[in-house]
Amino acid sequence: GRRLSSSVLLFRKGAELDEIGLARVIQSLGEGDSKVEDKSCVANSPFHSLYASHYDHYGDPSSAEEMYISAYDRTALRFWSDQMLMLPWFDEADSIITCLWIDNEMGLEQSSSKHESDLIELITEDRHQILAHSSIVSHKSEKLAAAIRFAEMNVTCDSNDMLRIHVGISRRMLILMLQHIYHGSIVKGWGASLCHDLLELSLIAEEFLCSSLLIECEMRLIAANPTQCFCWSCCSAVRKANKSTAQCLIKVKGGSRVQTAETCLDALAVSGQLLLAPERYRLRRWRAESQTPVLFGRLSWKSYEVSDCATATPFAAVKEAAIVTILFNFRSVLQGESFLSQIEGMVEEEGEHSKMSVMDQTKEAELMLLQLCLDELS
């Protein structure tokens, strides 16, 4: 208790923790007494690690031929991206596009024919009607697949009306999710706070049982470049999984740009809410001293299979990055709007029946936050 109180006091007076200091804190929480080396602390930091994962991408469902892909030819994977470019909602948002392939394709005549046999309408919570293809959204989202099956069961044989599915999320969030579903990556349309967009989209990904979208959100939340494209064309490597499905390998360099003193508490909170742990959810990590062969050129599948460690727990890496961000910026976190709003909520909840002053409640919350971070590191 006294040590924690002294630590909080030092933080409040402006003491800062660097990577070496953090490594020593972690060492003191364990059983070992070995000296912490500078290289060791850098190697174990999430800010100097490389992360990778993969997702499934689907080819043309109407093609009878087996999909052909190679290291130099990925054109068989463009079908759903072409369909996305022809849908009205993609062309509406006028913003910077982070995908080189789409940037080159915009304005060109589409090589694929328009696929209209399974178009449906997705109705947002703000009453907008968004066109999408039932086959691809069913592949990516188990919740939407179930909703589509239920709607089809209730359609009369002679009805020519388009299926309408109510999704219960905003138009902007739906369009972000659809970019991922069609293209394998979100390429435009972010709001003022990229971190909060990603956290909201993560909760949506869990609700819609879309594990690949959850992977994309986690990768962006821990990345030094959070807006890079992960699509079939821009990813590190592709390989065929079966006749009509490929796997796309994606990687990011650690050192989160979106988790700051203002957003790290929100990231920590969301990481504790996610319960989805699908069998195929995998995030791999390389520490600094072992990533040299991975950093040069594109990541290979062979290197991917022999990383330092892997996790099937969604947002474990986000939680780690959030805790490190909190400890590196503890004073700023305590002065931030997110922490102060939590204090206000505690005071309102306790009301007049509280036996503690607001100052004492604030000190207790500070101690609890520091204890939480240390418990997670130990």
C-alpha positions in Angstrom: 0.0 0.0 0.0 2.7 2.5 1.0 4.9 1.6 -2.0 1.9 2.1 -4.3 1.0 5.5 -2.7 4.6 6.6 -3.0 4.7 5.6 -6.6 1.5 7.5 -7.4 2.9 10.5 -5.6 6.1 10.4 -7.7 4.0 10.1 -10.9 1.9 13.1 -9.9 5.0 15.2 -9.3 6.2 14.4 -12.8 8.3 11.3 -12.5 8.4 9.4 -15.8 8.9 5.7 -16.6 11.0 4.7 -19.6 11.4 1.3 -21.2 14.4 0.4 -18.9 12.5 1.5 -15.9 9.4 -0.5 -17.0 11.6 -3.6 -17.5 13.0 -3.2 -14.0 9.5 -3.0 -12.6 8.5 -6.2 -14.4 11.6 -7.9 -13.2 10.9 -6.8 -9.6 7.4 -8.3 -9.9 8.8 -11.7 -10.8 10.9 -14.1 -8.9 14.2 -13.5 -10.7 17.0 -11.2 -9.4 19.0 -11.0 -12.6 20.2 -7.6 -13.8 18.0 -6.0 -16.5 20.0 -5.2 -19.6 19.1 -2.3 -22.0 18.8 -4.7 -25.0 16.6 -7.0 -23.0 14.1 -4.4 -22.1 13.9 -3.1 -25.7 13.4 -6.7 -27.0 10.5 -7.4 -24.6 8.7 -4.1 -25.2 5.5 -4.2 -27.3 6.7 -1.0 -28.9 9.6 -2.9 -30.5 7.8 -6.0 -31.5 6.4 -7.2 -34.8 2.9 -8.7 -35.0 1.3 -10.8 -37.7 -2.0 -12.6 -38.4 -4.0 -13.9 -41.3 -7.6 -13.9 -42.6 -9.6 -15.7 -45.3 -10.4 -14.0 -48.6 -12.9 -15.4 -51.1 -12.9 -15.6 -54.9 -15.7 -15.4 -57.5 -18.5 -17.7 -56.3 -19.9 -18.2 -59.8 -16.6 -19.5 -61.2 -16.5 -23.2 -61.9 -12.7 -23.1 -62.3 -10.3 -23.6 -59.5 -8.8 -20.3 -58.3 -5.2 -19.7 -59.4 -2.9 -17.5 -57.3 0.9 -17.2 -57.1 3.5 -14.9 -55.5 3.3 -12.8 -58.6 -0.3 -13.1 -59.7 -3.2 -12.3 -57.2 -5.8 -11.2 -59.7 -8.1 -14.1 -58.9 -8.7 -12.4 -55.5 -10.0 -9.1 -56.9 -13.6 -10.2 -57.6 -15.2 -8.9 -54.4 -13.1 -5.7 -54.4 -14.4 -5.0 -57.9 -17.9 -5.5 -56.7 -17.3 -3.1 -53.8 -16.1 -0.4 -56.2 -19.4 -0.7 -58.1 -21.6 -0.2 -55.1 -22.9 3.3 -54.5 -21.9 3.5 -50.8 -18.2 3.1 -51.5 -18.0 6.0 -54.0 -20.0 8.4 -51.7 -17.3 8.9 -49.0 -14.8 11.4 -50.3 -11.6 10.8 -48.3 -8.0 9.6 -48.6 -7.7 6.0 -49.8 -4.9 4.0 -48.2 -4.9 1.1 -50.7 -2.6 1.4 -53.7 -4.6 -1.1 -55.7 -7.9 0.8 -55.3 -6.2 4.1 -55.9 -5.0 2.8 -59.2 -8.4 1.2 -60.1 -10.6 4.3 -59.3 -11.8 5.8 -62.5 -10.9 2.8 -64.7 -13.4 0.6 -66.4 -14.2 -2.4 -64.2 -12.9 -5.7 -65.6 -15.5 -7.7 -63.6 -19.2 -7.8 -64.5 -21.7 -6.6 -62.0 -22.9 -9.4 -59.7 -26.5 -8.7 -58.8 -28.0 -12.2 -58.2 -27.8 -12.0 -54.4 -28.1 -8.3 -53.5 -29.8 -7.4 -50.2 -30.5 -4.3 -48.3 -29.0 -3.7 -44.9 -31.0 -1.2 -42.8 -28.9 0.8 -40.3 -30.1 2.2 -37.0 -30.3 5.7 -38.6 -32.7 4.3 -41.3 -30.2 4.2 -44.2 -30.5 1.4 -46.8 -27.1 -0.1 -47.8 -26.8 -2.6 -50.7 -24.6 -5.6 -50.1 -24.2 -9.2 -51.4 -25.6 -11.9 -49.2 -23.0 -14.5 -50.2 -19.9 -12.5 -49.1 -21.5 -11.0 -45.9 -22.6 -14.5 -44.9 -19.1 -15.8 -45.4 -17.6 -13.1 -43.1 -20.3 -12.7 -40.4 -22.1 -15.5 -38.7 -24.7 -13.2 -37.3 -25.6 -11.8 -40.7 -25.6 -15.3 -42.2 -28.2 -16.4 -39.6 -30.2 -13.2 -40.2 -30.2 -13.8 -43.9 -31.3 -17.5 -43.5 -34.1 -16.4 -41.2 -35.3 -13.8 -43.7 -35.2 -16.2 -46.6 -37.4 -18.7 -44.6 -40.0 -16.0 -44.3 -40.1 -15.0 -48.0 -43.1 -16.2 -50.1 -42.3 -18.1 -53.2 -43.7 -15.5 -55.6 -42.0 -12.5 -53.9 -39.5 -10.6 -56.0 -38.7 -8.1 -53.2 -35.2 -7.7 -52.1 -34.3 -9.1 -48.7 -34.0 -6.4 -46.0 -31.9 -7.0 -42.9 -31.9 -4.6 -39.9 -28.4 -4.4 -38.5 -28.8 -2.0 -35.6 -25.5 -0.1 -36.1 -24.8 3.3 -37.7 -24.3 3.8 -41.4 -20.7 4.9 -41.0 -19.8 1.8 -38.9 -21.6 -0.5 -41.3 -19.7 0.9 -44.3 -16.4 0.4 -42.4 -17.3 -3.2 -41.7 -18.4 -3.8 -45.4 -15.0 -2.5 -46.6 -13.4 -5.2 -44.5 -15.8 -7.8 -45.7 -15.4 -7.1 -49.4 -11.8 -6.0 -49.6 -10.1 -7.5 -46.6 -9.2 -4.1 -45.3 -10.7 -0.7 -44.3 -9.2 1.9 -46.7 -11.1 5.1 -45.9 -13.9 6.7 -43.9 -12.3 7.1 -40.4 -13.6 9.7 -38.1 -11.9 12.3 -35.9 -10.7 9.7 -33.4 -9.3 6.7 -35.1 -8.9 4.9 -31.7 -12.5 5.3 -30.7 -13.6 4.2 -34.2 -11.6 1.0 -33.8 -12.8 0.3 -30.3 -16.5 0.7 -31.4 -15.8 -1.4 -34.5 -14.2 -4.1 -32.3 -17.4 -4.4 -30.2 -19.4 -4.6 -33.5 -17.1 -7.3 -34.8 -17.7 -9.4 -31.7 -21.5 -8.8 -31.9 -21.6 -9.8 -35.6 -19.2 -12.8 -35.0 -16.7 -11.5 -37.5 -13.4 -12.7 -36.2 -11.3 -11.3 -39.2 -12.6 -7.8 -38.5 -11.6 -8.1 -34.9 -8.1 -9.1 -36.0 -7.9 -6.0 -38.2 -9.0 -3.8 -35.4 -6.5 -5.3 -33.0 -3.7 -5.0 -35.5 -4.5 -1.3 -36.1 -4.7 -0.5 -32.4 -1.2 -1.8 -31.7 0.4 -0.6 -35.0 2.9 2.2 -35.6 1.1 2.8 -38.9 -2.6 2.3 -38.0 -4.1 3.1 -41.4 -2.0 0.8 -43.6 -3.9 -1.5 -46.0 -4.2 -5.2 -45.3 -6.0 -6.2 -48.5 -5.2 -9.2 -50.7 -3.1 -6.9 -52.9 -1.2 -5.0 -50.2 -0.7 -7.9 -47.7 2.7 -9.6 -47.1 1.8 -13.0 -48.6 -1.2 -15.1 -49.9 -1.7 -18.8 -50.2 -4.6 -20.9 -51.5 -6.7 -22.6 -48.8 -9.1 -24.4 -51.1 -10.7 -24.1 -54.5 -12.3 -20.7 -53.9 -10.6 -19.4 -50.7 -7.2 -17.8 -50.1 -5.4 -16.8 -46.9 -3.9 -13.4 -46.6 -0.9 -12.7 -44.3 -0.7 -9.3 -42.6 1.9 -7.7 -40.3 2.4 -4.5 -38.3 5.3 -3.0 -36.4 4.4 -2.4 -32.8 4.4 1.1 -31.2 0.7 2.1 -31.1 0.0 5.5 -32.6 -3.6 5.6 -31.6 -3.3 4.6 -27.9 -2.5 7.9 -26.1 -2.9 9.2 -22.5 -6.5 10.1 -23.6 -7.5 6.8 -25.2 -5.5 4.1 -23.4 -8.1 3.7 -20.6 -10.9 3.2 -23.2 -8.7 0.6 -24.9 -8.1 -1.2 -21.6 -11.8 -1.2 -20.8 -12.8 -2.6 -24.2 -10.1 -5.3 -24.0 -11.8 -6.6 -20.9 -15.3 -6.7 -22.5 -14.5 -8.9 -25.5 -15.4 -12.5 -24.9 -15.1 -13.9 -28.5 -12.3 -16.4 -28.7 -12.7 -18.3 -32.0 -10.5 -21.3 -32.7 -8.9 -19.6 -35.8 -8.1 -16.3 -33.9 -4.3 -16.1 -33.9 -2.0 -13.2 -33.4 1.8 -13.9 -33.6 4.6 -11.8 -32.2 8.3 -11.4 -32.8 10.5 -9.6 -30.2 13.1 -7.1 -31.3 16.2 -9.4 -31.4 14.5 -12.1 -33.4 12.7 -10.1 -36.1 15.6 -9.1 -38.4 14.8 -11.8 -41.1 11.1 -10.8 -40.9 11.5 -7.1 -41.3 13.4 -7.2 -44.6 11.0 -7.9 -47.5 7.6 -9.4 -47.1 6.8 -11.8 -44.3 6.7 -15.4 -45.5 4.4 -18.1 -44.3 7.3 -20.1 -43.1 8.5 -17.3 -40.8 4.9 -16.8 -39.7 4.6 -20.3 -38.4 7.8 -20.0 -36.2 7.2 -16.7 -34.4 8.2 -16.2 -30.7 4.7 -16.6 -29.4 1.0 -16.8 -30.5 -2.2 -16.0 -28.8 -5.8 -17.0 -29.4 -7.1 -14.4 -27.0 -8.6 -11.4 -28.7 -7.1 -8.0 -27.7 -4.4 -9.5 -25.4 -1.9 -7.4 -27.4 -4.1 -4.3 -27.2 -4.3 -4.7 -23.4 -0.6 -5.0 -23.1 -0.1 -1.9 -25.2 -2.7 0.0 -23.2 -1.0 -0.9 -19.9 2.4 0.2 -21.1 0.9 3.4 -22.4 -0.7 4.1 -19.1 2.6 3.5 -17.2 4.6 5.6 -19.6 2.1 8.5 -19.3 0.6 8.0 -15.8 0.5 11.6 -14.8 -1.2 12.6 -18.1 -3.7 9.7 -17.7 -4.6 10.9 -14.2 -5.2 14.4 -15.6 -7.1 13.2 -18.7 -10.8 13.5 -19.4 -11.3 9.8 -19.5 -10.0 9.2 -15.9 -11.7 12.3 -14.5 -15.0 11.2 -16.0 -14.6 7.9 -14.2 -14.0 9.7 -10.9 -17.2 11.8 -11.5 -19.1 8.6 -12.1 -17.8 7.0 -8.9 -18.8 10.1 -6.9 -22.3 10.2 -8.4 -22.8 6.5 -7.8 -21.7 6.8 -4.1 -23.8 10.0 -3.6 -24.3 11.5 -0.2 -23.9 8.1 1.5 -20.2 7.9 0.8 -17.9 8.1 3.8 -15.0 9.2 1.6 -14.2 12.7 0.3 -13.9 13.3 -3.4 -10.1 13.7 -2.9 -9.9 10.3 -1.1 -12.0 8.6 -3.8 -9.6 10.1 -6.4 -6.5 8.8 -4.6 -8.1 5.3 -4.2 -8.9 5.2 -7.9 -5.3 6.2 -8.8 -4.0 3.4 -6.6 -6.4 0.9 -8.1 -5.3 1.8 -11.6 -1.6 1.4 -10.8 -2.3 -1.9 -9.0 -4.3 -3.1 -12.0 -1.4 -2.3 -14.4 1.1 -4.0 -12.1 -1.1 -7.1 -11.6 -1.4 -7.5 -15.4 2.4 -7.2 -15.9 3.3 -9.7 -13.2 
